[in-house]
Amino acid sequence: MRRGTTPTLPIRVIGTDFDGCTLYVTLEQGALQITKTNDDLSITPTEEGAMVGVFLSQEETLSFKKGTASIQMRWINSSGIADGSAVARIEIKDILLEGVIEYDAD
């Protein structure tokens, strides 16, 4: 993931149906922790399970420092059964122009 961008991070989950579940995806680097829930995620069923897309804003990606961050997904269904993925690591890449950039139609 590159700082200052608006990525949608893909998470492929095999063998799990998220119908009726509440999902939480947490990214963490040092003291910084960002958690996204269903409204911030795209969930696409697949034959194997699901593809979950995690959208991040420029402000959110700028809050990370160059290096690595941890990411984990947890979920709970309507029966109260909770589960979670293993913690994974993602690389945070730096940028030269710091700050939020804006579209200029001129």
GUNU-549436 format. One record per residue (C-alpha): x, y, z; residue number from 1; residue in one letter. Coordinates in nm, 3 decimals, m for minus. Layout:
N
(site (X Y Z) NUM A)
...
//
This chain:
106
(site (0.000 0.000 0.000) 1 M)
(site (0.132 0.344 m0.087) 2 R)
(site (0.080 0.636 0.153) 3 R)
(site (m0.145 0.918 0.025) 4 G)
(site (m0.345 0.692 m0.208) 5 T)
(site (m0.701 0.556 m0.197) 6 T)
(site (m0.650 0.181 m0.229) 7 P)
(site (m0.902 m0.096 m0.198) 8 T)
(site (m0.712 m0.375 m0.026) 9 L)
(site (m0.835 m0.721 m0.134) 10 P)
(site (m0.879 m0.999 0.119) 11 I)
(site (m0.965 m1.343 m0.019) 12 R)
(site (m1.139 m1.572 0.231) 13 V)
(site (m1.191 m1.939 0.154) 14 I)
(site (m1.464 m2.150 0.311) 15 G)
(site (m1.657 m1.875 0.487) 16 T)
(site (m1.998 m1.733 0.402) 17 D)
(site (m2.040 m1.380 0.537) 18 F)
(site (m2.415 m1.364 0.483) 19 D)
(site (m2.564 m1.209 0.799) 20 G)
(site (m2.222 m1.138 0.950) 21 C)
(site (m2.067 m0.819 1.082) 22 T)
(site (m1.708 m0.784 0.966) 23 L)
(site (m1.421 m0.585 1.115) 24 Y)
(site (m1.091 m0.528 0.935) 25 V)
(site (m0.819 m0.369 1.148) 26 T)
(site (m0.492 m0.221 1.027) 27 L)
(site (m0.230 m0.144 1.289) 28 E)
(site (0.112 0.019 1.292) 29 Q)
(site (0.256 0.105 1.633) 30 G)
(site (m0.008 0.304 1.825) 31 A)
(site (m0.210 0.373 1.507) 32 L)
(site (m0.514 0.150 1.462) 33 Q)
(site (m0.779 0.187 1.189) 34 I)
(site (m1.082 m0.043 1.189) 35 T)
(site (m1.328 m0.070 0.900) 36 K)
(site (m1.669 m0.238 0.927) 37 T)
(site (m1.935 m0.354 0.681) 38 N)
(site (m2.020 m0.004 0.553) 39 D)
(site (m1.653 0.052 0.462) 40 D)
(site (m1.613 m0.287 0.292) 41 L)
(site (m1.722 m0.448 m0.032) 42 S)
(site (m1.813 m0.814 0.010) 43 I)
(site (m1.836 m1.026 m0.302) 44 T)
(site (m1.934 m1.394 m0.267) 45 P)
(site (m1.715 m1.637 m0.463) 46 T)
(site (m1.733 m2.011 m0.523) 47 E)
(site (m1.463 m2.062 m0.259) 48 E)
(site (m1.596 m1.812 m0.002) 49 G)
(site (m1.571 m1.435 m0.043) 50 A)
(site (m1.358 m1.146 m0.165) 51 M)
(site (m1.355 m0.855 0.079) 52 V)
(site (m1.238 m0.513 m0.038) 53 G)
(site (m1.119 m0.262 0.223) 54 V)
(site (m1.133 0.101 0.108) 55 F)
(site (m0.893 0.353 0.263) 56 L)
(site (m0.892 0.731 0.217) 57 S)
(site (m0.589 0.950 0.146) 58 Q)
(site (m0.603 1.076 0.505) 59 E)
(site (m0.600 0.721 0.639) 60 E)
(site (m0.307 0.604 0.426) 61 T)
(site (m0.114 0.922 0.509) 62 L)
(site (m0.146 0.837 0.879) 63 S)
(site (0.083 0.536 0.826) 64 F)
(site (0.461 0.561 0.815) 65 K)
(site (0.683 0.386 0.562) 66 K)
(site (0.749 0.030 0.681) 67 G)
(site (0.510 m0.251 0.763) 68 T)
(site (0.165 m0.267 0.915) 69 A)
(site (m0.048 m0.554 1.041) 70 S)
(site (m0.394 m0.638 0.910) 71 I)
(site (m0.654 m0.878 1.047) 72 Q)
(site (m1.019 m0.950 0.975) 73 M)
(site (m1.267 m1.066 1.240) 74 R)
(site (m1.637 m1.141 1.202) 75 W)
(site (m1.940 m1.245 1.403) 76 I)
(site (m2.269 m1.395 1.285) 77 N)
(site (m2.622 m1.346 1.412) 78 S)
(site (m2.583 m1.650 1.642) 79 S)
(site (m2.290 m1.487 1.820) 80 G)
(site (m2.026 m1.714 1.665) 81 I)
(site (m1.707 m1.510 1.617) 82 A)
(site (m1.402 m1.596 1.409) 83 D)
(site (m1.099 m1.425 1.266) 84 G)
(site (m0.816 m1.450 1.019) 85 S)
(site (m0.448 m1.477 1.090) 86 A)
(site (m0.264 m1.148 1.128) 87 V)
(site (m0.093 m1.058 0.800) 88 A)
(site (0.171 m0.797 0.724) 89 R)
(site (0.151 m0.539 0.447) 90 I)
(site (0.424 m0.309 0.320) 91 E)
(site (0.365 0.065 0.348) 92 I)
(site (0.543 0.252 0.069) 93 K)
(site (0.640 0.618 0.092) 94 D)
(site (0.559 0.918 m0.131) 95 I)
(site (0.751 1.234 m0.218) 96 L)
(site (0.466 1.490 m0.213) 97 L)
(site (0.324 1.486 0.140) 98 E)
(site (m0.043 1.566 0.208) 99 G)
(site (m0.381 1.517 0.048) 100 V)
(site (m0.393 1.593 m0.325) 101 I)
(site (m0.701 1.724 m0.504) 102 E)
(site (m0.834 1.699 m0.856) 103 Y)
(site (m0.796 2.022 m1.057) 104 D)
(site (m1.029 2.036 m1.359) 105 A)
(site (m0.844 2.334 m1.510) 106 D)
//
